Amino acid sequence: MQGKNATGLHAELIEVLTPLRRYCYSLTGNPYDADDLLQDTLERLLERGAPSDADIRKWAFRICRNRWIDEMRFRNVRAAQDIGDMPDAAVFDGEAAIEGHIELSQAETAIASLAPEFREVLMLVAVEGMKYKEAAELIDIPVGTVMSRLARARHQLVEYGSSDGDDGVQGESANVVPIKRGGK
């Protein structure tokens, strides 16, 4: 595969870095895993390059998604291990988990409460401004599925904002900011 030269690739990656990090966060749900996924994605891009005719944004997002799928498969296999077979150091450390916890804003909490497939489409279309067709191609689903997932995500966000849940977050419909799609 004939790739882009290193200077051109680096310049294009700088432009896509912020949206790619947001996308990583939308997949992982926390900033630490998002940073790890971003680093892994960038390493893969720099190591293997991109085709000279590739849209670097689409290419980077695709690699990111594929790396995330690989990570989820790995985690599922690892989680299937019997805890008795693990060394003592691998046992969950609750104190470390509590120390690593950060408080999320109400909007972040609402978005994080979405199912991963809804959150992913919401981030691609509403936040990153991708067209329905671009998002559909990236995650390999029909355009209609992108549209329905986006509609469901928006509906769930409105419900989240208008509910008086037991989670301590109180909201009203007036507090919900409509999310506009970036492109069509």
C-alpha positions in Angstrom: 0.0 0.0 0.0 1.5 3.3 -1.1 1.0 5.6 1.9 1.2 9.3 2.7 4.5 10.7 3.6 5.3 11.1 7.3 5.1 14.9 7.4 1.8 15.0 5.6 0.3 12.2 7.9 1.5 14.0 11.1 0.0 17.3 9.9 -3.4 15.6 9.1 -3.3 13.7 12.4 -3.0 16.9 14.4 -6.1 18.2 12.7 -8.1 15.1 13.7 -6.7 14.6 17.2 -9.4 16.5 19.2 -12.4 14.8 17.4 -10.7 11.5 17.6 -10.2 11.8 21.3 -13.9 12.7 21.8 -14.8 9.6 19.8 -12.5 7.5 22.0 -14.2 8.9 25.0 -17.6 8.1 23.5 -16.5 4.5 23.0 -14.8 3.9 26.4 -16.9 6.1 28.7 -14.0 7.3 30.8 -11.0 9.6 30.1 -8.3 7.1 31.1 -9.4 4.4 28.7 -10.1 7.0 26.1 -6.5 8.2 26.3 -5.2 4.6 26.1 -7.4 4.0 23.0 -6.3 7.2 21.4 -2.6 6.4 21.9 -3.1 2.9 20.6 -4.9 4.3 17.5 -2.2 6.9 16.8 0.6 4.3 17.2 -1.2 2.1 14.7 -1.7 4.9 12.3 1.9 6.1 12.5 3.3 2.6 12.4 1.3 1.5 9.3 0.5 4.8 7.7 -2.6 5.5 5.5 -3.3 5.1 1.8 -2.4 8.2 -0.1 -6.0 8.6 -1.3 -7.5 8.1 2.2 -9.5 10.6 4.1 -7.4 10.6 7.2 -10.4 11.4 9.4 -12.4 8.5 8.3 -9.3 6.3 8.3 -8.4 7.3 11.9 -11.9 6.8 13.1 -12.1 3.4 11.5 -8.8 2.2 13.0 -10.0 3.6 16.4 -13.2 1.6 16.2 -11.4 -1.6 15.2 -8.9 -1.2 18.0 -11.8 -0.7 20.5 -13.5 -3.9 19.2 -10.2 -5.8 19.6 -9.9 -4.5 23.1 -13.5 -5.5 24.0 -12.9 -9.0 22.7 -9.7 -9.2 24.7 -11.5 -8.0 27.9 -14.3 -10.5 27.4 -11.8 -13.4 27.1 -9.9 -12.1 30.1 -13.1 -11.7 32.1 -14.0 -15.3 31.4 -11.0 -16.5 33.4 -11.8 -18.0 36.8 -10.7 -15.5 39.4 -9.1 -18.3 41.4 -6.7 -18.8 38.5 -5.5 -15.3 38.6 -2.4 -14.2 40.5 -3.1 -12.1 43.6 -1.9 -8.9 41.9 -4.7 -9.2 39.4 -7.5 -9.1 42.0 -9.6 -6.0 41.7 -8.4 -3.2 44.0 -11.6 -1.3 45.1 -9.6 1.5 46.7 -7.7 2.3 43.6 -11.0 2.3 41.6 -12.5 4.8 44.0 -9.4 7.1 43.8 -9.6 7.0 40.1 -13.2 8.1 40.0 -14.0 11.5 38.7 -17.1 13.4 39.0 -18.9 13.9 35.6 -21.1 16.8 34.6 -24.8 16.3 34.1 -24.4 16.2 30.3 -21.5 13.7 30.5 -23.5 11.6 32.8 -26.5 11.6 30.5 -24.5 10.7 27.5 -22.6 8.0 29.4 -25.9 6.5 30.4 -26.8 5.8 26.8 -26.2 2.3 25.4 -22.8 2.2 23.6 -24.4 1.9 20.1 -26.5 5.0 20.7 -23.6 6.9 22.3 -21.3 6.1 19.4 -23.8 7.3 16.7 -24.6 10.4 18.8 -21.0 11.3 19.0 -20.3 10.7 15.3 -23.3 12.7 14.0 -24.1 15.3 16.6 -20.7 16.0 18.0 -18.3 15.2 15.1 -20.6 16.5 12.4 -20.5 13.4 10.3 -23.2 12.8 7.7 -25.5 9.9 8.3 -23.9 8.1 5.4 -20.3 8.7 6.7 -21.2 7.4 10.1 -23.0 4.4 8.6 -19.9 3.5 6.5 -17.6 3.9 9.5 -19.5 1.6 11.8 -20.7 -0.7 9.0 -24.5 -0.4 9.5 -27.3 0.9 7.3 -28.1 4.6 7.1 -31.5 3.9 8.5 -30.0 2.3 11.6 -27.9 5.4 12.1 -31.0 7.5 12.0 -33.0 5.4 14.3 -30.1 5.1 16.9 -29.6 8.8 16.8 -33.3 9.4 17.3 -33.4 7.0 20.2 -30.3 8.6 21.8 -31.9 12.0 21.5 -35.1 10.8 23.0 -33.3 9.1 25.9 -31.3 12.3 26.6 -34.6 14.3 26.7 -36.1 11.8 29.1 -33.0 11.8 31.2 -33.1 15.6 31.4 -36.8 15.7 32.3 -36.8 13.0 34.9 -36.4 13.4 38.6 -34.3 10.3 39.0 -33.1 8.8 42.2 -29.5 9.3 41.2 -29.4 12.8 42.7 -29.5 14.5 39.3 -32.6 16.6 38.9 -33.5 18.1 35.6 -36.3 19.7 33.8 -37.2 19.8 30.1 -36.2 23.4 30.0 -32.6 22.4 31.0 -32.2 20.0 28.0 -30.2 21.5 25.2 -31.3 20.2 21.8 -28.6 18.4 20.0 -28.4 19.4 16.3 -27.0 17.1 13.7 -23.7 18.4 12.2 -24.4 17.4 8.6 -26.8 15.5 6.5 
